[in-house]
Amino acid sequence: MSYADFVTEHLRITILRLLDESPSMKSNESVLADAVNEFGFAPSRDKVRTELYWLKEQGLVELSGESCLVAGLTARGEDVAKCRVTVPGVKRPTLR
């Protein structure tokens, strides 16, 4: 696995865990982009948007909006965030 793939897997689980911690299990892409920076990532907004679409394709989030995407965690996404299910391409989280 390349370093870029390794970082992408970590970014995806970080996004899912941030959504899981949100009281509504939703957040917009702008907030998510700022929040992942606090965890040592420095993705562009385009990279965050690309990963949100990838997470949607896997059934882990639902997306709404156009100019600013709003991501909502699905039940499957919550299972991944809480380490109950694994999905290839998403880092398996450690238990909290």
C-alpha positions in Angstrom: 0.0 0.0 0.0 1.3 3.4 -0.9 1.7 6.2 1.7 -1.1 8.2 -0.1 -3.5 5.2 0.2 -2.6 4.8 3.9 -3.4 8.5 4.6 -6.6 8.3 2.6 -7.8 5.3 4.7 -7.1 7.3 7.9 -8.8 10.4 6.5 -12.0 8.3 5.7 -12.2 6.8 9.2 -11.6 10.2 10.7 -14.5 11.7 8.7 -16.8 8.9 9.9 -15.8 9.3 13.5 -16.3 13.0 13.4 -19.8 12.5 12.0 -20.4 9.9 14.7 -19.5 12.4 17.4 -21.8 15.1 15.9 -25.0 15.3 17.9 -27.1 15.1 14.7 -24.6 12.7 13.0 -24.4 15.3 10.2 -21.9 18.0 9.2 -21.0 20.1 6.2 -17.9 19.7 4.2 -16.5 22.9 5.3 -16.6 22.0 9.0 -15.3 18.5 8.2 -12.3 20.0 6.3 -11.5 22.2 9.3 -12.0 19.4 11.8 -9.7 16.9 10.0 -6.9 19.5 10.1 -7.0 19.2 13.9 -6.1 15.6 13.5 -3.0 16.2 11.4 -4.5 16.1 8.0 -4.2 18.9 5.5 -6.5 17.9 2.6 -7.9 20.4 0.1 -11.6 21.0 0.1 -11.7 19.0 -3.1 -10.1 16.0 -1.5 -12.6 16.1 1.4 -15.5 16.3 -1.2 -14.0 13.4 -3.2 -13.8 11.3 -0.1 -17.4 12.1 0.9 -18.5 10.9 -2.5 -16.4 7.8 -2.1 -18.0 7.2 1.4 -21.4 7.7 -0.2 -20.7 5.0 -2.9 -19.9 2.6 0.0 -23.2 3.4 1.7 -21.5 4.9 4.7 -22.8 8.5 4.4 -25.7 10.3 2.7 -25.1 13.6 1.0 -27.3 16.6 0.3 -26.7 20.1 -1.0 -24.7 21.2 -4.0 -22.5 24.3 -3.3 -21.7 23.0 0.2 -22.3 19.3 0.8 -23.9 18.1 4.0 -22.9 14.6 5.0 -25.0 12.4 7.3 -23.8 9.1 8.8 -25.8 6.0 7.7 -26.3 3.0 10.0 -23.6 1.2 8.1 -21.3 4.2 8.5 -21.9 4.3 12.2 -21.1 0.6 12.4 -17.7 1.3 10.7 -17.0 4.3 13.0 -17.7 2.1 16.1 -15.5 -0.7 14.9 -18.4 -3.2 14.4 -17.9 -3.6 10.7 -14.8 -3.2 8.4 -14.9 -1.8 4.9 -11.9 -2.1 2.5 -10.5 1.3 1.9 -11.4 2.6 5.4 -8.9 2.2 8.3 -10.2 -0.1 10.9 -10.5 2.1 14.0 -9.1 1.3 17.4 -11.7 0.9 20.1 -12.2 4.0 22.1 
